[in-house]
Each structure stands twice: as structure tokens, then as C-alpha cells.
Amino acid sequence: LVVHPIPGPSFVPDGENPAVPGLIGDSVKRSLDDLVPVTQSAGIRINLENLPYRCNYPYLTMKELRPLVDNYPEESVGLIIDIGHVGILRNDPTEEITVAGNRLCGTHIHDVVGEKDDGDHRPPTLGWLDWDKILKAFADINYTGPWTFEVIKPVNEQDTPEDLAKFTREVASGWRI
């Protein structure tokens, strides 16, 4: 189960109130405390995803999410890294992967061509992210989980969804980690 642990800032009334980040942080912990017993009995795992918001809310990055998930059993709470979200914030994807480490249970793979919200979800290798370093970071943590690609933005106007899928598969087929 992939979960965005915090709301988008546009959905939070009075989101600029200095108390809001603390309230969000407390709510996330309380939610996990309540949900983990349910996930354990159902045999599912909650995977918390890093997010691309430019705000002072907690739990946007793996640096913040990892200490949170370490408080819960591995089989109940894990992490999913969205490489494009890391790129939009201009954070280092290799550092985020390394921090997630053995708690990393999934990926959202896409490239980035800028810092704006419409700059992500490009095919891997067609943006400015360094995929050799990213793949090395996955290998360094011995990542063996699923690879999920979130490629929806065409490179050229004439590109079809089929073109994007074919290109993405060709790129991914060449990855050896």
C-alpha cells in the first residue's frame, strides 16, 4: 500500500500557520500507531513515499521518513522512493536511496527536466538526473524490490503512450544492478 504521509500544502487550510507542521507530524505518527496493528492482521505493508512539496512540512524526504519508519516493524511499514520527486526538490537521489536503505520496498522511476511540477514524469535518461549514480546507489543497498515507472510526459508532441512504454522498457532492459 503506497501512502503519501502528508497532505499537499494546497489542501491544508491555514497551511502557513507555524503550528501546522507539528500537527501534521503528530497526526502521521498517530495514524501509523493506529494502522500498523490493522496492517499486521491483514498481512499488508504501508510504504510511505517522499513528496515534492516546497514547504516546511515534515516527512518530505527519506532523511525524515527513515527515522519514522524505524519505529515500526519492517513487515508493516516501509519506504517507496519517487526519484522524480527527489529531482524536483534538487535533492541528491543517491543520498535518498542510501538513507532509505533496507527499508526501501518500492520505486517510482521517472526523470526530471526542471523544478516545476510539470517537469517530472519523463522517461529515464531524458532529463538531468544521473542514472549511472542512481543505479549504483540501488546496487549499493542491494535493492531487490519492484521497479515501477511513472512515465507520462512525452518527449516529443507526436509520442504516444506506446512510444513512451517502449522507450522506457528499452532503457530499463539495459540496467544491470
C-alpha positions as CSV (number, residue, x, y, z in Angstrom):
1,L,0.0,0.0,0.0
2,V,1.6,3.3,-1.1
3,V,0.8,6.2,1.1
4,H,1.6,9.9,0.8
5,P,2.2,10.6,4.5
6,I,1.3,14.3,4.4
7,P,-1.2,16.4,2.5
8,G,-0.3,18.7,-0.3
9,P,0.0,22.2,1.0
10,S,-2.8,23.5,-1.2
11,F,-5.2,21.2,0.7
12,V,-4.4,22.5,4.2
13,P,-6.5,25.4,5.4
14,D,-4.2,27.9,7.2
15,G,-1.2,25.9,6.0
16,E,1.2,28.8,6.7
17,N,0.4,28.7,10.4
18,P,3.6,27.8,12.2
19,A,1.8,25.1,14.3
20,V,0.7,23.1,11.2
21,P,4.0,21.1,10.7
22,G,3.9,19.9,14.3
23,L,0.2,19.0,13.9
24,I,0.9,17.1,10.7
25,G,3.9,15.3,12.3
26,D,1.8,14.2,15.3
27,S,-1.1,13.1,13.0
28,V,1.2,10.9,10.9
29,K,2.6,9.2,14.0
30,R,-0.9,8.7,15.5
31,S,-2.2,7.3,12.2
32,L,0.7,4.8,11.9
33,D,0.2,3.8,15.5
34,D,-3.5,3.1,14.8
35,L,-2.9,1.5,11.3
36,V,0.0,-0.8,12.0
37,P,-2.0,-3.4,14.0
38,V,-4.5,-3.4,11.2
39,T,-1.9,-4.0,8.5
40,Q,-0.3,-6.7,10.6
41,S,-3.6,-8.6,10.9
42,A,-4.3,-8.1,7.1
43,G,-0.8,-9.0,6.1
44,I,-0.1,-5.8,4.2
45,R,2.6,-3.2,4.4
46,I,2.3,0.6,4.3
47,N,5.0,2.2,2.1
48,L,5.5,5.9,2.7
49,E,6.5,7.9,-0.3
50,N,8.7,11.0,-0.4
51,L,7.0,14.1,-1.8
52,P,7.9,17.1,-3.9
53,Y,6.3,19.9,-1.9
54,R,8.2,23.1,-1.2
55,C,7.1,23.8,2.3
56,N,8.2,23.2,5.9
57,Y,6.0,20.2,6.5
58,P,7.7,17.1,7.9
59,Y,8.3,13.7,6.2
60,L,9.0,15.0,2.7
61,T,12.4,13.2,2.3
62,M,13.9,9.9,3.1
63,K,16.1,11.7,5.7
64,E,12.8,12.5,7.6
65,L,10.9,9.3,6.7
66,R,13.6,6.8,7.6
67,P,13.7,7.6,11.4
68,L,9.9,7.5,11.4
69,V,9.6,4.0,9.8
70,D,12.4,2.7,12.0
71,N,9.9,2.9,14.9
72,Y,7.7,0.2,13.3
73,P,8.1,-3.4,12.2
74,E,9.7,-3.8,8.7
75,E,6.9,-6.1,7.6
76,S,4.3,-3.4,8.4
77,V,5.9,-0.1,7.3
78,G,8.4,0.6,4.5
79,L,9.5,3.3,2.1
80,I,8.9,3.9,-1.6
81,I,11.2,6.4,-3.3
82,D,9.9,8.6,-6.1
83,I,13.1,9.6,-7.9
84,G,11.3,12.4,-9.8
85,H,10.1,13.9,-6.5
86,V,13.7,13.9,-5.3
87,G,14.8,15.6,-8.5
88,I,12.1,18.3,-8.4
89,L,13.5,19.4,-5.0
90,R,17.0,19.2,-6.3
91,N,18.0,16.7,-3.6
92,D,20.6,14.0,-4.2
93,P,18.8,10.8,-5.3
94,T,21.8,8.7,-4.3
95,E,21.7,10.1,-0.8
96,E,18.0,9.5,-0.5
97,I,18.3,5.9,-1.7
98,T,21.2,5.3,0.7
99,V,19.2,6.7,3.6
100,A,16.2,4.5,2.7
101,G,18.5,1.5,2.7
102,N,16.9,-1.8,3.7
103,R,13.5,-0.2,4.4
104,L,13.1,0.6,0.7
105,C,10.3,-1.5,-0.7
106,G,9.4,0.1,-3.9
107,T,10.2,2.7,-6.6
108,H,8.6,5.3,-8.7
109,I,11.1,5.9,-11.5
110,H,11.0,8.9,-13.8
111,D,13.3,11.7,-14.9
112,V,13.1,15.4,-14.4
113,V,13.7,18.3,-16.8
114,G,13.2,21.1,-14.3
115,E,12.0,22.1,-10.9
116,K,8.4,22.8,-11.7
117,D,5.6,20.4,-11.1
118,D,5.2,19.6,-14.8
119,G,9.0,18.9,-15.2
120,D,8.8,15.3,-13.9
121,H,7.4,12.0,-15.2
122,R,9.8,12.0,-18.2
123,P,11.3,8.8,-19.5
124,P,14.5,7.8,-17.6
125,T,17.7,9.2,-19.2
126,L,15.9,12.0,-20.9
127,G,16.2,14.6,-18.1
128,W,19.0,15.8,-16.0
129,L,19.3,13.0,-13.4
130,D,22.5,10.9,-13.3
131,W,21.1,7.4,-13.8
132,D,24.5,5.7,-13.5
133,K,24.9,7.1,-10.0
134,I,21.3,6.3,-9.1
135,L,21.6,2.7,-10.3
136,K,24.8,2.3,-8.3
137,A,23.1,3.6,-5.2
138,F,20.3,0.9,-5.7
139,A,23.0,-1.7,-6.1
140,D,24.9,-0.5,-3.0
141,I,21.9,-1.1,-0.8
142,N,21.2,-4.4,-2.5
143,Y,17.7,-3.3,-3.6
144,T,15.7,-6.2,-5.0
145,G,12.2,-4.8,-4.9
146,P,9.9,-3.8,-7.7
147,W,10.7,-1.2,-10.3
148,T,7.6,1.0,-11.0
149,F,7.9,3.5,-13.8
150,E,5.8,6.7,-13.8
151,V,6.4,7.9,-17.3
152,I,3.6,10.0,-18.7
153,K,5.2,13.1,-20.3
154,P,6.0,12.7,-24.0
155,V,9.5,13.8,-25.2
156,N,8.0,15.0,-28.5
157,E,4.5,16.0,-29.2
158,Q,4.0,13.1,-31.5
159,D,5.0,10.5,-28.9
160,T,2.2,8.1,-28.0
161,P,1.9,6.2,-24.7
162,E,3.1,3.2,-26.5
163,D,6.2,5.1,-27.6
164,L,6.9,6.0,-24.0
165,A,6.4,2.5,-22.8
166,K,8.7,1.1,-25.5
167,F,11.5,3.6,-24.8
168,T,11.2,3.1,-21.0
169,R,11.4,-0.7,-21.4
170,E,14.4,-0.4,-23.7
171,V,16.2,1.8,-21.1
172,A,15.3,-0.5,-18.2
173,S,16.3,-3.6,-20.0
174,G,19.8,-2.3,-20.2
175,W,20.1,-1.7,-16.5
176,R,22.2,-4.2,-14.6
177,I,22.3,-3.9,-10.9
